[in-house]
């Protein structure tokens, strides 16, 4: 057993568990954006339905009192299998006695952050699997890629809202979306005033972020791979909530338990996430791979 040099005060168990849950809720990015279903008790699987799209070609002109040929309405089952995602820490009593830090709160925050980061990591990895693409390795992000993603999602009749999830460099980097909204180039020896692209440029300049663009709600996650294939490209993606499914355990998504080990003079904290992720409908997502090197 690995002994972590943190500790707990008497009465600190609830504090650490509470801090872990709060940290999990604050850090998690993807959970509110995807389609979520909870397992029925006695099962660790969740099925999501991928319905086949009917088109205008399935509708035929008919004359009065004639029989119309029936069209099959079909769907495929996408199964998410729930598994455990665990981090444990053994917290020593002795360290707390000589520490002026808020060890109890730090332990809870660390556990919650770690499990939330793992959930985001699992979900953003699915973004790489969308077969529809905008941009490519070695290509810097352009506004045309954002609008191109919108075009593809609308063509698939993906339901709103639409989400654009980018890496930190795809947002704030020299080749990121913020840089597309302002121009501070130098003319000759005199710097010209910064020019901004309308209200979105002003929003970016004032707040350092934009909450929406081109019909997308914009989010960022530091779990997105920014060096795909060691090529300096970031794996952002656009999607509708129906594109990704998250199966949650029958007893909930996240749990923190504490177990006193008097022989060790310590408390074992175990934080566990119960989930399984799956791509539901491929056409409801677009992989936006861009150069951020």
N, C-alpha and C positions, 0 to 999 in steps of 0.2 A: 504494500500500500504506500502510495506517495503521500508524504506529509507536507501540506502547504503551510507556510509560516504566516497564517492568519489565525484569528481566534474569535471567541464569542463571549459576551458578557452574560451573566445570569439574566434571564428575561429577554435575551436578544434573538431568540429563535424566530418569533413572529416578525421582528424588525427585519431580519435578513430575508425571510420568505416574502414579506410584503415588498421590500425593495427590489427583489428579483422580479416579481410580477409587474411592478411599475416600470422597471427598466425594460422589460420585454415589450410592454405595450407602447412605450415611447419610441423605441428603436425600430420596431418592425415596420417595413415599408410595403411589402407585397400583399400581405393578408387581406387588406380591405379592397384590393383591386381584382382579385380572382374570384371564381365561382367556388363556394365552400359548401361542402356537405359533411355531416357528421355520421359516423358509423352507427348502425343499430347495435344495441347491446348484444354481445355474443358473436359479433363479426368484426373483422379487421379489414374489410374491403368496402369501397364505395364505387358505385357505377355511375358514370356520367353518360348522357345520350348525345351522340353526334348525329343530328338529323340531316339527311340528304336534302339539298336545296332543290325545290321545284322551280322551273323557269317558265317563261312564256311559251316555250316550245312544247310544254306539256298540256297546253290549253288548245283545244281544237274548236273550229267553227262547227256548229251543228244545225240541223234543220229540225223543225218542230216534230215531236213524237218519234224521234229516232233514238236508238240506244247509243250511249256514249261509252267508249272504251275506258275502263277503270285504270287509273295510274297508281302504282304501288307507292305508298309513303313509307320510306325505310329509314332506319337509323342503325348506327353501330354503337356498341357499348365500349366505353373507355374506362378501364378499371384502375383505381388508385389503391395501392396496398399500403396500409398504415404500418409504420415501423417506429422503433424508439430511437431518439436522438438524445444522447446523455452526456452530461458533464458533471463531475463530482469533485468536491474539495473537502479535505480534512482540515478542520479549523482547530488549532491548538489553544488551550486556555492560557498557557504561560505567556505567549506573545502579547496577548491583550493586556496583561498586567503591567507590562513595561512599554506599552505603546500609547502615544498621544493621538494617533490617527483614529478616524471613525472606521475601524476594521469591520464592524458588523455591517454597516451600510455599504462599504466597498465590496464585501463578499457578495451581498445580494445583487448589487449592480453588475458585478462581473459575470455572475451566473446568468442573469436575465439577458444581458447584452450578447453573451456567447450563443445562447439558444436562438435568440431572435435573428442573429446574424446567420446562423446555419439555415434557418427557415428561408430567409431571403436568398441565400446562396443556392439552395435547392431549386427555388422557383425561378430565379433569373437564368439559371442554366438552361431552362426549357426554351428561353428566347432564342438560343442558338439553333434550335431544332425546327423553327418555322422555315418552310421551303420557299415562301415568298421573301424576296430580298429588296432592299434599297441600299445603294452604295456598295462598296466592296473593299477588300484589303488594299491598303495603300491609297485610298481615296478619302479626302477630307469631307467632313459633313457639310452639306449645303441645304438651304431651305427647300430646294427641289426634292430632296430625299424625304423631308417631312410631308410635303404635299403628295409625293408619290406613295407614301405609306397610307395616307388618307384615301387616295384613289383606290388602292388595292383592298382596303377594308370595306369601303363603300361598295365596290364591285361584288364583294362576297356577301353583301347584306348583313355584315356584322352589326350587332346592336350597340348603341351608345350606352355609356360613355366610352371614349377612346383614350388610351393611356400611352404616353411616350416615356419609357424608362431608360435613362441614360447613365453612363458612368460619370464620376466627377470630372474627368478630362473632357468628356463629350459635352459637359455643361460649361465648365470654367476654363478649360484649357485653351491654348492658342488657336486650336482648330475646333473649338467647341461652339455651341449654339449662341452663347453670349457674345462671342467675337463677331458673329454674323449680324448682330443688331447695332453695332456701332463702328465708327471709322475714325481713328485718331492718327491717320497717316500724316507725315511731315512733308510739306512742300518747300523745297529749297532749304534755307537755313532757319525758316520760321515755322514753328508748329502752328497748324490751323486749329480752330476750335473743334472739339469732338462733335461729329455729326451722329445723330441717333435715328434709328428707323422707327419713327412714330412713337406711339404710346408704349409699345413693347420695348423699344430701345430705352425709353425713359424709365420704365419699370426695372429693367436690368441694371441700369446705371444707379438708380436710387436704392434698390433692395438687394442687388447682387444675385437675383434669381428671377425667373419668370414662371408663373404658376400655370400658364396655358399658352399655346401657340397653334395656329392653324387648325383649330378644332380639337386639339389634344390637351388633356391635363398632363402636365410635365412633372416627373418624379426623378429622383436620382438614388442610386444605391452603390455603396462602395464595395459591394460583393460582385459587381459586374467585372468580368475579366477584361483588363486593359492591355493585355499582351497576348492576344489570341495567336497561337502557333508561333510564339516568339517574334511576331512581326510588328509589334507596336500598334495593334488595332484593338479597338474596344467593341464589345459585343452588346450594344444597345438594341432595343426592340420596341415596336409599337404593337398594341394588341387591344382587343375587346375582352371584357371579362369572361365571355363565353369561350375564349380560346384556351384557357388554363383552368384546371380543376385542382382543388385541394381537398383531400379526404382527411378528416379530423377524427381522432380516437373517440370511442364511445363515452369516455369520462372527461373529455375536454382536450384542448390543444397543448396545455402547458401545466406542469406540476413541479413544485419544489417540496422536498421532504427533508426532515432533519432526524438524525439518529445519534443519540448520545452514546459515546464509547468511553466509559469510565476507566477502563484499563489503559486507554491511551490518553486520558484526560483531555478529551477533544470532542468535537461534534462533527459528524459527517453530514455534509449537505449534498444532496443529489437533485439536480434539475433535469427534467426529462420533457422532451417534446414528442408528441404523438401525432404523426402526420405521414401522408403519402401524396405525391404530386404527379400530375399527368397532363399531357397535352390533349385537350378535348377535340378541338377543331382547328386543323392546320391553317385554313384560309382566314381564320380570325386573328392571325398574327403576322407580323412582318419583321424579319431580322434586319437590323440596321447596323452593319459592320462598318466602322469608319476609322481612318488613320488618326491616331492621337500622339504619335511619336514626336 
